[in-house]
Structures are given as C-alpha cells and as structure tokens.
Amino acid sequence: MNSYLARQPVLNREKDTIGYELLFRDGPKNSFPEIGDEQATHRLLTDNFLSSGNNEVTSGKKAFINFPHSSLINRIPLLFPKKSFIIEILETCQPNDELLEAVKELHHAGYTLALDDFTPTPEWNRFIPFVHIIKFDLRVMPIAKAGFFIRRHKDKGSRITFLAEKVETYDEFIAASDAGFDLFQGYFFSRPEIVRKKALKPSALTTLRLYREISRPEVNFSKVEKIIATDVTLSYKLLHHVNNMTYTRAKPISSFKQALVYLGEEKLRRFVTFVATSHAVENKPESLYFLSLQRARFSEQLSQQLKVNIDSNQAFLTGLFSLLDCILDQPIEALIDHLPLDTPVQHALINRQGHLGGILRLAIAYDQADWKTINRLCQALNINESVVAQTYLESLKWVTVFEQTLPSKP
C-alpha cells in the first residue's frame, strides 16, 4: 500500500520556514482516506517517524501532524519523542472531558499542542491554557475577527503563538501580520510580490545570463565560467555548493575547471542552476528556493515515467522556471523572452499546456494537497497515481539534502 504525502511550509514573520504540515491520503481512488483520520495519522507516523527513525521530509524542521479525537484520548503521541512533531488537535474533535484530560497530560509531558482550524466557542475555552499554537483558517475566519481574538489574548499576557492558515497572497500575509499573527501557512510566497515592469537588479541580470546559457542544448561552459567570475559571491557559492555535495573527496574543489572535470557537464549544469536560483532568491523566502528545486526534480523524474517521449532536461527547466516570476518579480512572459527555451517549455510555463504543462499542474496540485485534481491529471497523463506519489515523495527527500547542506538562507 502506498502512502500519499504532501507537505506545506509554515513561515514566520521574516518568511523563514520553521516547519511543515504533513498532509496524508491513502490510495489512489479517494480525495481523502476512506480509512479515516485515525488510521491516516497512524500511517503517517509509522511511515515517516517510526520506519526511518527520523523524518526525511522536513529537514529537521518542525512537523505539524493532525491528530483526531481517538488518537489523542489513546495517548498515541506518547509513543514518540516529544520533539518529534507538533500535535494538531483537529477541529472535528469533541471538546469533552476525556479529550481535556488527554490534552492536559500531553501538555504536562512537554508536547507542543495546536488547535487546528480554530473557531472560538465556549466549549473550547478551557483547552486554551494547555495549547501553544492556535491556527485560524483565513478562508473561514476573517482576519479582522481573528485579530480581535488575538489582541484580546495578547493584552492579557498570553504566550500563545497564532498561525494563519491558507494565506494565499502577499496582501493577506501583510494583513495577517498586522493583525498579530506570528506564523503563516499557504503559498503566498510563491506569488510575485509586485508584477510590474521595473529594472532588474544586477544579481537578477546575472541569474538570467546564467539561465540563458544552461538552457541551451549545448552549454558553453567557458561563457558560464566568465559570468560566474564577474561575481565573487556567486563564485564562492558555486564552490561551497559543489564541495558540500562532494564532501567525500580528499581535497576540496577549488576552481570552476576542477568542478567541470570532476562532475562532468551534465552535473555541473545542474549545480550552476541551483546556485543561480540561490543567488536570485537571496531576499526571498527560502521556501521559494527549495520549492523551485523540488518541482524541477519532480518534473524531471516524472517525465521519464510517462508513455510519451519527453526531454527530461526540458521537464527539469519547466519545474525550475515555474516560479521565476515570483523569484524576480517580473511577468513570466517578459522573462521567457530572455531565455532560449523550446516552445513546449514556453507553452507549459505561460499557459500550462502540453505534457510539460500537465506535469507542472500535477506538481502544483501536489503542493496544495489537491487530491481530486491529482486524480484527474493522472488520468489525463495516463500515469498511475502510486507512481506520482512515489516520485513526489522522492523529490521531497531529494530537496531536503539541499536544505540540510546549504545555509538556512540561500
């Protein structure tokens, strides 16, 4: 039986990723598990915490896990170390005496507890002293109303952390921040902050020049070396990145030419891609960088599983460049004019058309845990959902390597 796992980043006010909510479904036929919340939680814990000893998809950051009523009253979290995850008390739980006793016990044992999709009601008031995080779904609870609740508690000296869920735009992020929220969950960071014609910064121009070179079927590495040599920071990042990923060598790689000889053209092309993206997102949320890489890996690997002939490098570039407008705060149509991309890649990026467009839409649907759309797209692409689930999970594990070996901010 296959586990279907998606993750969604949780960011702080500085837009640093502090953790991920892990979302689970089981099997290809349902929008959420027929097995129910209880078994879904058990499968998620078993597959990602027990079997591997530690979680491979959060890079050591906090994992937010949904716990239904029966899991809590049966004290299931006590089977795991208290630092393993944050316990989310589902909104479907009954706020009865039995649940309160379980919450108190978990609180006194040192576990971190969160009320998920919270709606203030008298029945839940007695739980508040024992929780550390309260989550408001902005699609259900207006920011102004949530803000009133937050201010009332903070004015009383409450140390509760407030998390805004389903933050979809930068305007919502700013409004939620002004209302007193401390943490933010949603894909607002993967949208351009300001999409308007403006001069690109020198670092962005350098990035585009590198992208232009590595997008060509035949890469001229002499040109790539010259571009990198014009920027000391970029040169340092490339060598730092390469040495982090080739730490088994007795002597470190100290030049571009050494890297080319040791890695070969194809691997070095990828390293330049990673570093160029890192360079561009210096003042952006780190999640944007890792999401770009993860989509690139997912698209590349999935393209090799389809029954049609797709250039996996084109698929890689499609996934990587899917967030280019957000990285550089420019319309994607304008940015594509600067890059020698093949027509299928352009159609995928602008209109989400063709097989590459289908793969990209599938990646985005998985990011959002949109299981119904995933099911429909798998049928359209004629690919088994279990293959897609495994490919997505592999791409998450692959990108955590970069999260662990690079500095916290790219």
C-alpha positions as CSV (number, residue, x, y, z in Angstrom):
1,M,0.0,0.0,0.0
2,N,1.4,3.4,-0.9
3,S,1.5,6.5,1.3
4,Y,0.5,9.7,-0.4
5,L,2.2,12.6,1.4
6,A,2.3,16.3,0.7
7,R,3.9,19.0,2.8
8,Q,3.1,22.7,3.2
9,P,5.6,25.1,4.7
10,V,5.0,27.2,7.8
11,L,6.7,30.5,7.8
12,N,7.4,33.1,10.4
13,R,7.2,36.9,10.1
14,E,10.6,37.1,8.4
15,K,9.3,34.5,5.9
16,D,11.8,31.9,7.2
17,T,10.5,28.3,7.1
18,I,10.2,27.0,10.6
19,G,8.3,23.7,9.8
20,Y,6.0,21.8,7.6
21,E,2.5,20.5,7.9
22,L,2.4,16.9,6.6
23,L,-0.8,16.0,4.8
24,F,-1.7,12.4,4.1
25,R,-4.0,10.4,2.0
26,D,-4.0,6.6,1.3
27,G,-4.6,5.0,-2.1
28,P,-5.4,6.5,-5.5
29,K,-9.2,6.4,-5.5
30,N,-10.3,8.8,-2.8
31,S,-10.0,12.5,-2.1
32,F,-9.1,11.8,1.5
33,P,-8.6,8.4,3.1
34,E,-11.6,6.1,3.4
35,I,-9.7,4.6,6.2
36,G,-10.5,7.6,8.3
37,D,-8.5,10.2,10.2
38,E,-7.3,7.7,12.9
39,Q,-5.6,5.2,10.6
40,A,-4.3,8.0,8.3
41,T,-2.5,9.5,11.3
42,H,-1.1,6.2,12.3
43,R,0.2,5.5,8.7
44,L,1.8,8.9,8.5
45,L,3.6,8.4,11.9
46,T,4.7,4.9,11.0
47,D,5.9,5.7,7.6
48,N,7.7,8.9,8.4
49,F,8.8,8.6,12.0
50,L,9.0,5.0,13.1
51,S,10.3,3.3,9.9
52,S,13.1,5.8,9.2
53,G,13.9,6.7,12.8
54,N,13.6,10.4,11.9
55,N,11.6,12.3,9.4
56,E,13.1,12.6,5.9
57,V,10.8,15.2,4.5
58,T,11.1,18.2,6.9
59,S,15.0,18.6,7.1
60,G,15.0,18.6,10.8
61,K,12.3,21.4,11.0
62,K,9.1,21.0,13.0
63,A,6.4,18.7,11.6
64,F,2.8,19.6,12.2
65,I,0.7,16.4,12.4
66,N,-3.1,16.2,12.5
67,F,-4.4,14.0,15.4
68,P,-8.1,13.0,15.6
69,H,-10.0,12.5,18.8
70,S,-9.4,8.8,19.3
71,S,-5.6,9.1,18.7
72,L,-5.4,11.8,21.4
73,I,-7.5,10.0,24.0
74,N,-5.5,6.9,23.4
75,R,-2.3,8.9,24.0
76,I,-0.8,7.9,20.7
77,P,1.7,10.9,20.7
78,L,3.3,9.5,23.9
79,L,4.7,6.7,21.7
80,F,7.1,9.2,20.1
81,P,9.7,11.7,21.5
82,K,8.1,15.0,22.4
83,K,10.3,16.9,20.0
84,S,9.2,14.8,17.0
85,F,6.3,16.9,15.9
86,I,3.6,19.4,16.9
87,I,0.3,17.9,17.7
88,E,-2.6,19.4,15.8
89,I,-5.9,18.9,17.6
90,L,-8.4,18.5,14.7
91,E,-11.4,20.8,14.6
92,T,-13.5,17.6,14.4
93,C,-12.6,16.6,17.9
94,Q,-15.3,16.7,20.5
95,P,-14.2,19.2,23.3
96,N,-15.3,16.8,26.1
97,D,-13.8,15.9,29.5
98,E,-12.0,12.9,28.0
99,L,-10.2,15.0,25.4
100,L,-9.3,17.7,28.0
101,E,-7.6,15.1,30.3
102,A,-5.6,13.8,27.3
103,V,-4.5,17.4,26.3
104,K,-3.5,18.2,29.9
105,E,-1.4,15.0,30.1
106,L,0.3,15.7,26.8
107,H,0.9,19.3,27.8
108,H,2.4,18.4,31.2
109,A,4.6,15.7,29.4
110,G,6.2,18.5,27.3
111,Y,4.5,18.1,24.0
112,T,3.6,21.1,21.8
113,L,-0.1,21.3,21.0
114,A,-2.0,23.3,18.4
115,L,-5.7,23.9,17.9
116,D,-6.4,23.3,14.2
117,D,-8.9,25.5,12.2
118,F,-10.0,27.1,15.4
119,T,-13.4,28.7,15.8
120,P,-13.8,30.4,19.2
121,T,-16.7,28.8,21.2
122,P,-17.3,28.5,25.0
123,E,-16.7,24.7,24.8
124,W,-13.0,25.2,23.8
125,N,-12.2,28.0,26.3
126,R,-10.9,25.5,28.9
127,F,-8.5,24.0,26.4
128,I,-6.7,27.3,25.7
129,P,-4.4,27.3,28.8
130,F,-2.9,24.0,27.6
131,V,-2.1,24.7,24.0
132,H,0.8,26.6,22.5
133,I,-0.5,27.4,19.0
134,I,-3.9,28.4,17.7
135,K,-4.5,28.1,13.9
136,F,-7.1,30.2,12.1
137,D,-8.2,29.3,8.6
138,L,-8.4,32.6,6.8
139,R,-10.9,31.1,4.3
140,V,-13.3,30.6,7.2
141,M,-12.3,33.2,9.8
142,P,-12.0,36.8,8.6
143,I,-8.7,38.4,9.5
144,A,-10.3,41.2,11.4
145,K,-12.3,38.8,13.6
146,A,-9.2,36.7,14.3
147,G,-7.3,39.8,15.0
148,F,-9.7,40.8,17.7
149,F,-9.3,37.4,19.4
150,I,-5.5,37.6,19.1
151,R,-5.3,41.1,20.6
152,R,-7.6,40.2,23.5
153,H,-5.4,37.3,24.5
154,K,-2.1,39.1,23.9
155,D,-3.3,42.0,26.0
156,K,-3.8,39.5,28.8
157,G,-0.2,38.4,28.5
158,S,-0.9,35.2,26.6
159,R,2.2,33.5,25.2
160,I,0.1,31.5,22.6
161,T,1.5,31.6,19.0
162,F,-1.1,32.4,16.4
163,L,-0.9,30.8,13.0
164,A,-2.8,32.0,9.9
165,E,-3.6,29.1,7.6
166,K,-4.4,29.4,3.8
167,V,-2.6,32.7,3.3
168,E,-2.7,32.9,-0.5
169,T,-1.5,36.5,-1.3
170,Y,1.1,38.9,0.0
171,D,-1.7,41.3,0.9
172,E,-3.2,38.6,3.1
173,F,0.3,38.0,4.6
174,I,0.7,41.7,5.5
175,A,-2.9,42.0,6.8
176,A,-2.5,38.8,9.0
177,S,0.9,40.0,10.3
178,D,-0.7,43.4,11.2
179,A,-3.5,41.6,13.0
180,G,-1.0,39.9,15.3
181,F,-0.4,36.5,13.6
182,D,3.1,35.0,14.3
183,L,3.2,32.2,11.8
184,F,1.8,31.8,8.3
185,Q,0.9,28.7,6.2
186,G,0.0,29.0,2.5
187,Y,1.5,29.6,-0.9
188,F,1.6,33.4,-0.8
189,F,5.4,33.3,-1.1
190,S,5.1,31.5,-4.4
191,R,3.3,34.5,-6.0
192,P,5.1,37.6,-7.3
193,E,5.1,40.4,-4.7
194,I,4.9,43.1,-7.4
195,V,4.5,42.1,-11.0
196,R,5.2,45.3,-12.9
197,K,7.9,46.5,-15.4
198,K,10.9,47.5,-13.4
199,A,14.7,47.4,-13.7
200,L,16.2,44.0,-12.8
201,K,18.8,44.1,-10.0
202,P,22.4,43.2,-11.0
203,S,22.1,39.8,-9.3
204,A,18.9,39.1,-11.2
205,L,20.6,40.0,-14.5
206,T,23.5,37.7,-13.7
207,T,21.0,34.9,-12.9
208,L,19.2,35.5,-16.2
209,R,22.5,35.3,-18.1
210,L,23.3,32.0,-16.4
211,Y,19.9,30.7,-17.1
212,R,20.2,31.6,-20.7
213,E,23.4,29.6,-21.0
214,I,22.3,26.5,-19.1
215,S,19.0,26.4,-21.1
216,R,20.9,25.8,-24.4
217,P,21.1,22.2,-25.6
218,E,24.9,22.6,-25.8
219,V,26.2,24.5,-22.8
220,N,29.3,26.7,-23.4
221,F,31.0,26.3,-20.1
222,S,33.6,28.9,-20.9
223,K,30.8,31.5,-21.1
224,V,29.3,30.2,-17.9
225,E,32.7,30.4,-16.1
226,K,33.1,34.1,-17.3
227,I,29.7,35.0,-16.0
228,I,30.4,33.4,-12.6
229,A,33.8,35.0,-12.4
230,T,32.2,38.5,-12.6
231,D,30.5,37.9,-9.2
232,V,32.7,37.0,-6.2
233,T,29.6,35.9,-4.2
234,L,28.4,33.6,-7.0
235,S,31.9,32.1,-7.4
236,Y,32.0,31.4,-3.6
237,K,28.5,29.9,-3.6
238,L,29.3,27.6,-6.5
239,L,32.4,26.1,-4.9
240,H,30.7,26.0,-1.5
241,H,27.8,24.1,-3.0
242,V,29.9,21.7,-5.0
243,N,32.1,20.9,-2.0
244,N,29.1,20.4,0.2
245,M,27.7,17.8,-2.2
246,T,31.1,16.1,-2.8
247,Y,32.4,16.0,0.7
248,T,33.9,12.5,0.3
249,R,36.8,13.9,-1.8
250,A,40.1,14.1,0.0
251,K,40.9,17.5,-1.5
252,P,38.3,20.2,-1.9
253,I,37.4,21.5,-5.4
254,S,38.9,25.0,-5.7
255,S,38.1,26.1,-9.2
256,F,35.4,26.1,-11.9
257,K,37.6,23.9,-14.2
258,Q,38.2,21.4,-11.4
259,A,34.4,21.2,-10.8
260,L,33.9,20.7,-14.6
261,V,36.4,17.8,-14.7
262,Y,35.2,16.2,-11.5
263,L,31.4,16.5,-12.1
264,G,31.1,16.4,-15.8
265,E,29.0,18.7,-17.9
266,E,25.5,17.5,-17.0
267,K,26.0,17.6,-13.2
268,L,27.8,20.9,-13.4
269,R,24.9,22.3,-15.4
270,R,22.6,21.3,-12.6
271,F,24.9,22.8,-9.9
272,V,25.0,26.1,-11.8
273,T,21.2,26.0,-12.0
274,F,21.0,25.5,-8.2
275,V,23.4,28.3,-7.4
276,A,21.9,30.7,-9.9
277,T,18.5,30.2,-8.3
278,S,20.0,30.6,-4.9
279,H,21.6,33.8,-6.0
280,A,18.3,35.2,-7.2
281,V,16.3,34.4,-4.1
282,E,18.7,36.0,-1.6
283,N,16.0,38.4,-0.4
284,K,13.1,36.0,-0.8
285,P,11.7,33.2,1.5
286,E,13.9,30.2,1.5
287,S,10.9,28.1,0.7
288,L,10.7,29.6,-2.7
289,Y,14.2,28.3,-3.5
290,F,13.5,24.8,-2.2
291,L,10.1,24.6,-3.9
292,S,11.8,25.6,-7.2
293,L,14.3,22.7,-6.9
294,Q,11.7,20.2,-5.7
295,R,9.4,21.0,-8.6
296,A,12.3,20.7,-11.0
297,R,13.3,17.3,-9.6
298,F,9.7,16.0,-9.6
299,S,9.1,17.2,-13.2
300,E,12.3,15.6,-14.4
301,Q,11.7,12.3,-12.7
302,L,8.0,12.1,-13.7
303,S,8.8,12.9,-17.3
304,Q,10.7,9.6,-17.5
305,Q,7.7,7.7,-16.3
306,L,5.3,8.9,-18.9
307,K,4.5,6.8,-22.0
308,V,5.3,9.7,-24.3
309,N,8.8,10.9,-25.3
310,I,9.7,13.9,-23.2
311,D,13.1,15.5,-22.8
312,S,13.8,15.2,-19.1
313,N,16.0,18.3,-19.1
314,Q,13.1,20.4,-20.6
315,A,10.9,19.0,-17.8
316,F,13.5,20.0,-15.2
317,L,13.7,23.5,-16.6
318,T,9.9,23.7,-16.6
319,G,9.7,22.9,-12.9
320,L,12.5,25.2,-12.0
321,F,11.3,28.2,-14.0
322,S,7.7,27.7,-12.8
323,L,8.4,30.2,-10.0
324,L,10.7,32.5,-12.0
325,D,8.1,35.3,-12.0
326,C,8.0,35.1,-8.2
327,I,11.7,35.0,-7.8
328,L,12.4,38.0,-10.0
329,D,9.0,39.8,-9.5
330,Q,8.5,40.1,-13.3
331,P,5.8,38.7,-15.6
332,I,6.8,35.3,-16.8
333,E,6.1,36.3,-20.4
334,A,8.7,39.0,-20.2
335,L,11.3,36.8,-18.6
336,I,10.9,34.0,-21.1
337,D,11.9,36.4,-23.8
338,H,15.4,36.4,-22.3
339,L,15.7,32.7,-22.3
340,P,16.3,30.2,-25.2
341,L,13.6,27.9,-24.2
342,D,11.9,25.4,-26.5
343,T,8.3,26.0,-27.5
344,P,6.9,23.2,-25.3
345,V,8.6,24.7,-22.2
346,Q,7.2,28.1,-23.1
347,H,3.7,26.8,-23.5
348,A,3.9,24.9,-20.2
349,L,5.2,28.0,-18.3
350,I,2.7,30.5,-19.8
351,N,-0.4,28.5,-20.4
352,R,0.2,25.2,-18.6
353,Q,-0.3,23.4,-21.9
354,G,1.0,20.2,-23.3
355,H,2.6,17.2,-21.5
356,L,5.0,19.5,-19.7
357,G,2.1,21.7,-18.7
358,G,0.3,18.7,-17.3
359,I,3.3,17.7,-15.2
360,L,3.6,21.2,-13.9
361,R,-0.1,21.3,-13.0
362,L,0.4,18.0,-11.2
363,A,3.3,19.4,-9.2
364,I,1.3,22.4,-8.1
365,A,-1.7,20.3,-7.2
366,Y,0.5,18.1,-5.1
367,D,2.0,21.1,-3.3
368,Q,-1.6,22.1,-2.4
369,A,-2.7,18.6,-1.5
370,D,-5.5,18.9,-4.1
371,W,-6.2,15.2,-4.3
372,K,-9.1,15.4,-6.7
373,T,-7.1,17.5,-9.2
374,I,-4.2,15.0,-8.9
375,N,-6.6,12.1,-9.7
376,R,-7.9,13.9,-12.8
377,L,-4.4,14.9,-14.1
378,C,-3.1,11.4,-13.6
379,Q,-5.9,10.1,-15.8
380,A,-5.2,12.8,-18.4
381,L,-1.4,11.9,-18.4
382,N,-2.2,8.2,-18.3
383,I,0.0,7.5,-15.3
384,N,-0.6,5.5,-12.2
385,E,-1.2,7.7,-9.1
386,S,1.1,5.5,-7.0
387,V,4.0,6.3,-9.4
388,V,3.3,10.0,-9.0
389,A,3.1,9.7,-5.2
390,Q,6.4,7.9,-5.0
391,T,8.0,10.4,-7.4
392,Y,6.7,13.3,-5.3
393,L,8.0,11.8,-2.1
394,E,11.4,11.1,-3.6
395,S,11.6,14.7,-4.8
396,L,10.8,15.9,-1.2
397,K,13.6,13.7,0.2
398,W,15.9,14.8,-2.5
399,V,15.4,18.5,-1.8
400,T,15.9,18.0,1.9
401,V,19.6,17.2,1.1
402,F,19.9,20.8,-0.1
403,E,18.0,22.2,3.0
404,Q,20.5,20.3,5.2
405,T,23.7,21.1,3.4
406,L,23.1,24.8,2.5
407,P,22.9,27.7,4.9
408,S,19.5,28.4,6.3
409,K,19.1,31.2,3.8
410,P,20.1,30.6,0.2
